[in-house]
Amino acid sequence: MTDDEISKGWWAQQSKGTKALIGVVGLCCIGLIVIVGLAGVMSPDATTSTDNTPETTSTGVSNQETSSSGSSYVEVSYPDGSWDGSITLQSGNNEEEINFDGSGTKRFDLADNSDKDVYVMAQKQDEGTGKLSAVVVRDGETKLTQSTTEGYGIVSGWVFSWE
């Protein structure tokens, strides 16, 4: 290698075709990053409802703030902050999932789904040490009670239709 080649540097030693190829690959990478970023910004975070009016899903599950209606329900409670989670209803090969979020105490009426297996999962959305709990009641009888005080803690469990 001559002194002239060393002083030019690596980029100066590349042919026009190599420089063009590197430029095209670099632009494609930047374009891909921009597209993925825009897709992330434009897509919804979750299918949840944040209003306080009861909402009935296509599965017949009613989302109500601490009400006493129905003898079959899931109740999630975290007085110190917010939580999110899901309820899965399963009957044979059919499975439906309801995603939810909230704070305080919310009750999800399962009166129209008492013949289905129920899976509940809820997670705290902070590092707090308050108690997050989930309770599943079927036909007036408490079938599942789970709680945690861990930061970002998760509670979950199944209640089967034959129980």
DAVENWO-V738458 format. One record per run of one state. SS is the DSSP state (h for helix, s for strand, l for the rest). FROM is the first residue (numbers start at 1). TO is the last residue. If there is no record, write none. Layout:
SS:FROM:TO
SS:FROM:TO
This chain:
l:1:2
h:3:13
l:14:15
h:16:42
l:43:54
s:55:56
l:57:61
s:62:64
l:65:72
s:73:91
l:92:93
s:94:109
l:110:110
h:111:113
l:114:116
s:117:124
l:125:131
s:132:138
l:139:140
s:141:148
l:149:153
s:154:159
l:160:163
